[in-house]
Amino acid sequence: ATHTLIEAWGDRYLELNRGNLRQKHWQEVADAVNASHGHSKKARRTDIQCKNRIDTLKKKYKIEKARVIDSNGNYTSQWPFFYRLDELIGSFYKPSPTVVPHRKTQPAPPLPALPPPSSIPVGPRSKRPAPSLALVPVPAPVDDSFSRRNFSAIAAAAAAAAEAEEVSETSRSRSSAGSRRRDENGAEGFRQLAEAIERFGEIYERVEDAKQRQLIELEKQRMQFAKDLEIQRMKLFMDSQIQLEKIKRAKRNSEAGDSYS
């Protein structure tokens, strides 16, 4: 199902020139996944679930991509979806800005020596006579700590800007994830309600079937009892007729014997 999801999303992603999919495109992706794997209600997926799954796969891909780059070719990803996602979004992959501070270990390029702040003439000194002395370049010892502080300040500013951008991106992703989570929770609630109603219907159907079987069994027992009762009645009737016939025959025989005597 994940492979089908990636293929359906990738086709529309390429059709849009690697642009963002809209709601109708995500619905088409969900329909494609459900057509192949949504044989039951529990296996069916919505457009929101498909979008969340793609976001999760992108995060997993970035982790695997970073491991491959950091290993200098010594690591080969065993994740089955890595190479397909690399074909789709590999050209747009950007390493995380958190790797920027490691560049501080590289030697800083030499910067031109700047005089300390105390050697720069200020306003009152410019009013003194012999202004030509202020124009003569005064050799000053090279202050490496100042250049290091300058480079550190630039690197810190770059890292702060990258961190601010990452925090902003994280806040936006959390906001969109929160809205998606609320939509998903609402859809999940309706789905659970539908499943509860379906289970109730199945239980009610089983109870009705059991009741019908019990009624049929009782009707069979009643008919068998009526049949047995009718047989007993006929047997008693036949026995009584035979006894009456015997009595009549014995009476006729006795009357015939009396007439001969």
BATOR-581139 format. One record per residue: residue in three letters; x, y, z of N, C-alpha, C, O, CB in turn. Coordinates in steps of 0.1 Angstrom, whole numbers, plus 2048, in hexadecimal, padded with zeros to 3 digits. Atoms other than C-alpha are relative to their C-alpha. Glycine has a CB too. Example, Ala and Ser with C-alpha at 12.3 -4.5 7.8 and 13.67 -1.06 7.14 Angstrom:
<rs>
ala8097F480087B7D384E80980C80081380C8077F680080C/ser7F77F58008897F58477F880B8087FD8168098048057F2/
</rs>
This chain:
<rs>
ala8087F480080080080080980D8008058167F97F780080C/thr7F77F480081D8188078068027F380880D7EE80B7FE80B/his7FB7FF80D82C8107E67F68067F67F980F7EE8057F27FB/thr80B7FB80980B8177D47FE80F8037FC8177FA7F37F8802/leu8017F27FC8088387E880B8087FA8088137F580080180F/ile7F57F980682A8437DD7FF8027F180280D7EC80E7FA804/glu8017FF80E82483B7B97F580A7FC7F68127F37FD7F27FA/ala80B7F780480284D7B880380E8038008177FB7F37FB808/trp7FC7F27FD81086B7CA80A8057F680A8117F280580180F/gly7F57FB80982F86C7B47FB8037F280180D7EC80A7F57FF/asp8057FD80D81B86B7947FA80E8007FD8167F67F67F67FB/arg8067F380080788A79E80A80B8048098167FF7F480080A/tyr7F57F77FD82689A7AD8088057F480B8107F38097FA80B/leu7F87FD80C83889878C7F78087F67FC8107EF8057F47FA/glu8097F98098198A37797FF80F8037FD8187FB7F27FA800/leu8017F27FB8188C378E80E8078008108118067FA80180E/asn7F27FB80183E8C978680580180E80B80B81280080E7F9/arg7FB8017F38478BF7A97FA80A80A80181081280F801801/gly8077F67F882D8D67B87F87F980B7F77ED80B7F88097F8/asn8088057F58178D27D77F27FB7FA7EC8017F17FD80B80A/leu80D8068047F88BC7D37F48078077F680B8138007F1803/arg80C7FA7FA7D58CB7D97F87F58057FB7E98047F98097F6/gln80880A7FA7B98BA7EB7FA7F67F67F97EA7F97F4807807/lys80680980A7AA8AB7CB80B7F67FC8087EA7F97FB8087F4/his7F68098047CC89C7C28027F680B8047EA80880D8087FE/trp7FF80A7F57CF88C7E57F47F68007F67EB80480180880E/gln80B8098017AC87E7E08027F67F57FF7EA7F77F38087FE/glu7FD80A80A7B786E7C080B7F680480A7EA8018068087F3/val7F68097FA7D68607D27F97F58097FC7E980880B807807/ala8078097F77BF8517ED7F77F67F87F67EB7FC7F780880A/asp8088098087A88437D28087F57FA8047E97F97F88077F5/ala7F780A8067C58327C18057F580A8057EA80780C8077FA/val7FC80A7F57D18227E27F47F78047F67EB80580580880C/asn80B8087FC7AE8177EB7FC7F67F57F77EB7F87F4809804/ala80480980B7A88087C98097F38008047E97FC8028077F2/ser7F780C8007C67F07CE8007F980D8027ED80E80E8057FC/his7FF8067F37C57EB7F37F580280A7F57FD81580D805807/gly80C7FD7F77A47F88027F57F67FE7EA7FA7FC7FB80E7FD/his80A80A8027927D78007F77FF80C7EC7FA80B8067F27FE/ser8098007F57847DC8237FF80E8068088178028057F680C/lys8027F27FB7787FB83680C8048088108108087F3801808/lys7F57FD7F77957F984F80D8037F781580B7FC8037F5809/ala7F47FD8087AF7F98327FF80C7F78088107F18027F47F7/arg8027F48097A081782080780C80780880E8137F18037FE/arg7F97F47FB7B48388237FA80D7FA7F580D7EF80F7FF7FC/thr8057F38047A985C82180C8087FA8178057FB7F980880C/asp7F67F78067BB87980F80980580B8158088087F980B7F8/ile7F87FA7F57C788783180A7F58048167F98077F780480B/gln7F780B7FC7D686583B80B7FE7F68177FC7F97F87F3802/cys7F680180B7E886381980A80B8018168098007F97FF7F2/lys7F77F47FF7F688681D80A7FF80C81680180B7F880D801/asn7F88017F480287F84180B7F57FE8167F68027F87FC80C/arg7F780B80381285E83580C8057F78178017F97F97F47FA/ile7F67FB80982587081980A8098088168098067FA8087F4/asp7F77F77F883288A8328097F88098157FB80A7F7809809/thr7F88097F883E86E84980B7F97F78177F87FC7F87F5807/leu7F680680985085D82B80B80A7FC8168077FB7F97FA7F4/lys7F67F680386187E82280A80280C8168048097F980D7FD/lys7F77FE7F486E88284680A7F48018167F68037F880180C/lys7F880C7FF87B85E84580B8017F58167FD7F77F87F37FE/tyr7F77FF80B88B86582380C80A8038178078007F98047F3/lys7F67F67FC89D88483080B7FA80A8167FD8097FA80C806/ile7F78067F68AC87084D8097F67F98157F67FB7F87F880B/glu7F880A8088B885483580A8087F78158037F67F77F77F8/lys7F77F880A8C686E81C80B8068088178068037F880B7F9/ala7F67FA7F88D987F83880B7F68048177F88047FA80780D/arg7F780B7FC8E885E8438097FC7F48157F97F67F97F4805/val7F880380C8F385681F80A80A7FE8168077FA7F77FE7F4/ile7F77F580390387881B80B80080A8178028077F980E7FF/asp7F67FF7F591587883D80A7F47FF8157F58047F980080D/ser7F780C80192385583680A8007F58137F87F47F87F47FF/asn7F67FF80B9368608178007F47F780A7EF7F280E803805/gly80180C8099298428038017F38078007E98018098017F5/asn7FE80C7F892F82981F7F37FA8047F27EE80880980280B/tyr80D8057FC90A8258277F67FF7F57F58087ED7FA80980C/thr80B80380B8EF8168107F37FE8077F27F58108047F47F7/ser80D8017F98CB81B81B7F97F37FC7F87F07F07F780C7FC/gln80880D8018B77FB8207F18038007E97F97FF8047F680A/trp80E7FC80089680E8217FA7FE7F28008037E87FE80E805/pro80580480D8818008047FB80C7F87FA80B7EB7F57F6801/phe8067F58078728227FB80A80B7FD8068167F87F4805807/phe7F77F58008928367FC8038047F18038107EE80D7FC806/tyr7FC7FD80D89C8347D77F58067F87F780F7EF8067F47F9/arg80B7FA80887983B7C97FE80F8057FC8187FC7F47F8802/leu8027F37FB87685A7E080C8097FB80B8157F97FF80080F/asp7F47F980489A8647D67FE8057F28038107EE80C7F8802/glu8027FC80D88F8657B27F680B7FF7F78147F67FA7F47F8/leu80A7F680187187B7BA80480D8078028188017F37FB807/ile7FD7F47F887E8937D480F80280381380B80B7F880180D/gly7F17FF7FD8A488D7D580680D7FB80F8128028077F47FA/ser7FA7F48058AC8AB7BF7FC80C8088038168077FC8027F2/phe8047F47F889A8C27D78047FE80F8008068187F1801800/tyr7FC8037F28AA8B37F780A80B80481380E7FD8067F2801/lys7F77F67FA8BB8CD80D8047FB80D7FB7F88167F980E801/pro7FC8047F38D08C382A7FB80980B7F881580980F7FF801/ser8057F87F58C48CE84C80980B8048168098047FD7F780C/pro7F77F57FC8D18F08578087FE80C8118058107F880D801/thr7F98027F48DD8E187780F7FB7FE8177FB8077F97F5808/val7F28048038FD8D586580980C7FE81580A7FC8007F77F4/val7F87F48039098F985F80A80280B8158058087F780C7FF/pro7F67FD7F591A8FD88280D7F87FF8177FC8047FA7FE80D/his7F48088019338E187980B8087F88168047F97FD7F37FA/arg7F67F88089448FA86180980880881380D8037F98087F6/lys7F77F77F795290D87F80D7F98028178008067F980280D/thr7F38067FD96D8F388280A8027F58168007F77FE7F1801/gln7F67FD80B97C8FD86080780D80380281680A7F88027F3/pro7F97F47FD9979178627FA80C7F97F680C7ED80F7FF7FB/ala8067F480598A93A85D8098077F68158087F87FC80A80B/pro7F77F980999794E83F80680C8067FF81380E7F88047F3/pro7FA7F47F99AF96A8497F980C7FC7F580E7F080F8017FC/leu8077F380299E98B84C80A80C80281480A8097F480280A/pro7F77F47FE9AF9AD84980080580E7F68068147FC80B7F6/ala7FF7FB7F29BC9BA8697F980D8027FB8167FA80F801804/leu8077F47FD9A79D487980680680D8097FE8167F07FE801/pro7FB7FA7F39B39ED8937F67FF80B7EA7FF80880480F7FD/pro8098017F59A59EA8B57F880D8017FC8177FC8077FD80D/pro8087F47FF989A028BE80680C8068038178037F37FD807/ser7FA7F57F999FA168D48098097F780C8147FA8087FB80C/ser7F77F98099B6A208B77F98097F68008117EF8097F77F9/ile8077F780A99BA308A27FE80D8067F980E8127F27F97FD/pro8017F27FA99BA568A87F18048017E98017F880780A7F7/val80E7FC7FD97BA648B77FF80F7FD8098157F97FC7FC80E/gly8027F280396CA868B580980A80680F8127FF7F2804804/pro7F77F67FA980A9A8CE80E8007FB81480A7FA8017FE80F/arg7F28008059A1A8D8C18018067F280C80B7EE8057F1800/ser7FF7FB80D998A9889E80280F8008068157F67F47FD7F8/lys7FF7F27FE998ABC8AB80F8048038128108037F780680A/arg7F27FC7FC9BDABB8B68088047F38048017E88077F4807/pro7F77FD80B9D8ACA8A08077F47FB8077EA80180A80B804/ala7F980A8079EDAB68887F77F47FC7F87E980080C7FA808/pro80980B8049D0AA38788067F67F78017EB7F67F48067F9/ser7FA8098089E8A938618047F38078057E880180D8067F9/leu7FD80C7F89F2A7B87D7F57F68007F77EA80080480480E/ala80B8097FF9CFA6D87D7FF7F97F37F97EE7F27F3807803/leu80280680D9D2A6585780B7F67FE80A7ED7F580080A7F6/val7F58098019F3A5285C7FC7F28057F87F281180D805807/pro80480E7FA9ECA2C85F8097FC80A8157FB8097FF7F67F4/val7F88047F49F7A218818007F18007F67EB8017FA80680D/pro7FF80F7FFA039FD8817FB7FC80E7FF80181880E7FB7FD/ala8068067F39F09E989B8027F17FF8017EB7F47F1804802/pro7FF80F7FF9F49C58A67F37FA7FB7E87FF7FE8047FC80E/val80C8078059DD9AD8947F97F980C7FF7F28148047F67F6/asp8088067F59C19A48AC7F87F47FA7ED7F67F57F680B806/asp80780C8059B79808A37F37FE8077EA7F88018097F4801/ser80C8027F999D97F8BE7F48087FA7E98047FA80180380F/phe80B7F880698A99B8AD7FB7FA7F37EF7F97F180580F7FD/ser80580780D98998988B7F97F38037EF7F07FD80C7FC7F7/arg80780C7FC97F96989D7F28038057E87FD8028077F880A/arg80D7FB7FB96397C8AF7F78047F47EB8017F480180B80A/asn8087FC80B95898B88E7FA7F47F87EF7F47F48088097F6/phe80480C80795796987C7F57F88087EC7F380380C7F77FD/ser80A8077F894595989A7F38078007E88018008067FF80F/ala80D7F880092B97589A7F97FD7F37EC7FB7F380380F801/ile80680380D92596F8747FA7F28007EF7F07FC80A8027F5/ala80580E8009229498797F47FF80A7EB7F880680B7F7805/ala80C8017F690B94E8987F48067FA7E98017FB80480780D/ala80B7FA8068F59658847FA7F77F57EE7F67F480480E7F9/ala80580980A8F394C8677F87F48077EE7F080280B7FB7F7/ala80680B7FA8EB93087F7F38048067E97FC8068097FA80B/ala80C7FB7FA8D19458917F58027F57E97FE7F780280D807/ala80A7FF80A8C094D8707FB7F37FB7EF7F17F88068087F4/ala80480D8048C09298667F77F980A7ED7F380780C7F67FD/glu8098057F68B291F8877F28068017E87FF80380780280E/ala80D7FA8008979398857F77FB7F47EB7FA7F68028107FF/glu80780580C88E92D8627FA7F28037EF7EF8008088007F4/glu80580E7FD88C90986F7F580080A7EB7F980980C7F8806/val80B7FE7F687791488D7F38047FA7E87FF7FD80380980C/ser80C7FC80785F9268767FA7F57F87EE7F37F880480C7F7/glu80580B80885D90885F7F97F58097EF7F080680B7F97F8/thr80680A7F68578F187E7F28058057E97FD8068097FE80B/ser80D7FB7FB83B90888B7F57FE7F57EA7FB7F880180F804/arg80A80180B82A9088687FC7F17FF7F17EE7FD8068057F3/ser80380E80182D8E28667F87FB80B7EF7F380A80D7F87FF/arg8098047F581F8DE8897F28057FF7E87FE80280680580D/ser80E7FB8028028F58817F87F87F67ED7F47F880180F7FB/ser80780880A7FA8E28617FE7F28057F37EC8028087FF7F3/ala80280D7FA7FF8C18747F580080A7ED7F680B80D7FB806/gly80B7FF7F77E88CD88F7F28007F97E97F97FD80180C809/ser80D8008077CC8D58767FD7F37FA7F27EE7FA80180B7F5/arg80280D8067D28B48647FC7F680B7F37EE80980C7FB7F9/arg80380A7F57D18A28867F18028057EB7F880880980280C/arg80E7FE7FC7B08B388F7F67FA7F57EC7F47F97FD80F802/asp80980680B7A18A986D8007F18017F67EA7FF8058057F2/glu7FE80F8007AF8868717F87FB80D7F27F080C80E7FC801/asn8078057F47A18838957F18017FD7E97F880280380980C/gly80F7FF80377E88F8887FC7F47F77F27EE7F97FD80D7F9/ala80380C80978087586C8007F38077F87EA8058098007F4/glu7FF80C7F878B85B8847F47FE8097F07F280B80D800808/gly80C8017F876E86289B7F47FB7F87ED7F27FD7FD80E807/phe80B80580875585E87F8027F27FC7F97EA7FB7FF8097F3/arg7FE80D80476683F8747FD7F680B7F77EB80980F7FE7FB/gln8038087F47648308977F17FF8027EC7F480680780580D/leu80F8017FE73F8398997FA7F77F67F17EF7F97FA80E7FF/ala80580980B7398288778037F28037FA7E98018068047F3/glu7FD80E7FC74B8098837F87FB80B7F47EF80B80F7FF803/ala8098047F57378088A37F27FD7FB7EC7F380080080B80B/ile80D80380671780B8908007F37F87F67EB7F87FB80C7F7/glu7FF80C8087227F08788017F38097FA7E980780C8007F7/arg80080C7F772B7D88957F37FE8077EF7F380980B80380B/phe80D8017FA70A7E08A67F67F97F67EE7F07FA7FA80D804/gly80980680A6F87D78858037F17FF7FA7E97FD8028077F3/glu7FC80E80170C7B68837FA7F880C7F57ED80A80F7FE7FF/ile8068077F47027AD8A77F17FE7FF7EC7F480280580780D/tyr80F8018016DE7B58A17FC7F67F67F27EE7F87FA80E7FC/glu80380A80A6DE7A08818027F28057FA7E98028088027F4/arg7FE80E7FA6ED7828947F57FD80A7F07F180A80D7FF806/val80A8027F76D37868AF7F37FC7F97EC7F37FD7FE80C80A/glu80D8038086B67878968017F27F97F77EB7F97FE80B7F5/asp7FF80E8066C47688847FE7F580A7F87EB80780E7FF7F9/ala80280A7F56C67558A57F27FF8047ED7F480680980480C/lys80E8017FC6A375F8AD7F77F97F57EF7F17F97FA80F802/gln80780680B69675488B8037F18007F97E97FE8048057F2/arg7FD80F8006A873288E7F97FA80C7F47EF80B80F7FE802/gln8078057F469972E8B17F17FE7FD7EB7F480180280980C/leu80E8018036767358A47FD7F47F77F37ED7F87FB80D7FA/ile80280C80967A71C8888027F38077FA7EA80480B8017F4/glu7FF80C7F86867028A07F47FD8087F07F280980D800809/leu80C8017F86697088B77F47FB7F77EC7F37FB7FC80C807/glu80B8048096517058998017F27FC7F77EB7FB8008097F4/lys7FD80E8036616E488F7FC7F780B7F57ED80980E7FE7FC/gln8038087F565D6D78B27F17FF8027EB7F580680680580D/arg80F8007FF6386E28B37F97F77F67F07F07F97FB80E7FF/met80680880B6306D18928037F18037FA7E98008068047F3/gln7FE80E7FD6416B189D7F87FB80C7F37F080B80F7FE804/phe8098047F562E6B18BE7F27FE7FB7EB7F57FF80180B80B/ala80E80180560D6B78AB7FF7F37F87F57EC7F87FC80C7F7/lys80080C80861669A8938007F48097F87EB80780C8007F7/asp80080B7F761E6838B07F37FE8077EE7F380980B80180A/leu80D8017F95FE68C8C27F57FB7F77ED7F37FB7FC80E804/glu80980580A5EA6868A28017F17FE7F77E97FD8018077F3/ile7FD80E8025FA66489E7FB7F880D7F47EE80B80F7FD7FF/gln8058067F35F265B8C37F18008007EA7F680480580780C/arg80F8008005CE6668BE7FA7F67F67F07EF7F97FB80E7FC/met80480A8095CA65189F8027F28057FA7E98028078027F2/lys7FE80D7FB5D96338B07F67FC80A7F17F180B80E7FF806/leu80B8037F65C16368CD7F37FE7FA7EB7F57FE7FF80C80A/phe80D8028075A463A8B57FF7F27FA7F57EC7FB7FE80B7F6/met80080D8065AE61B8A27FF7F580A7F87EB80880D7FE7F8/asp80180A7F55B36078C27F27FF8067ED7F480880A80380C/ser80E8007FA5916128CF7F67F97F67ED7F27F97FB80E803/gln80880680A5816088AE8027F17FF7F87E97FE8038067F2/ile7FE80E8005915E68AF7FA7F980C7F47EE80B80F7FD800/gln8078057F45855E08D27F17FF7FF7EB7F680380480880D/leu80E8008025625EA8C97FC7F57F77F27EE7F87FB80D7FB/glu80380A80A5635D38AB8007F28077F87E98048098007F4/lys7FF80D7F956E5B68C17F47FE80A7EF7F280A80D7FF809/ile80C8027F75525BC8DA7F47FD7F97EC7F57FC7FE80D809/lys80C8028085385BE8BF8007F17FA7F67EB7FA7FF80A7F4/arg7FF80E80554559D8B07FD7F680A7F67EC80880E7FE7FA/ala8038097F554458C8D17F27FF8047EC7F580780980380D/lys80E7FF7FC5215988D87F87F97F57EE7F27F87FB80E801/arg80780780A51558B8B68027F18017F97E97FE8048057F2/asn7FE80E7FE52556A8BC7F87FA80B7F27EF80A80F7FD802/ser8088057F55145668DD7F18007FD7EB7F680180280980D/glu80E8008034F256F8CF7FD7F57F67F37EF7F67FC80E7FA/ala80180B8094F75568B37FF7F38077F87EA80380B8007F5/gly7FF80C7F94FF53B8CB7F37FE8087EE7F380A80C7FF80A/asp80C8017F84E05428E07F47FD7F67EB7F57FA7FD80E807/ser80B8038094C95408C18017F27FC7F67EC7FA8018097F4/tyr7FF80F8034D751D8B87FB7F880B7F67ED80980E7FD7FB/ser8048097F54D15108DA7F18018027EC7FA80B80880480D/
</rs>
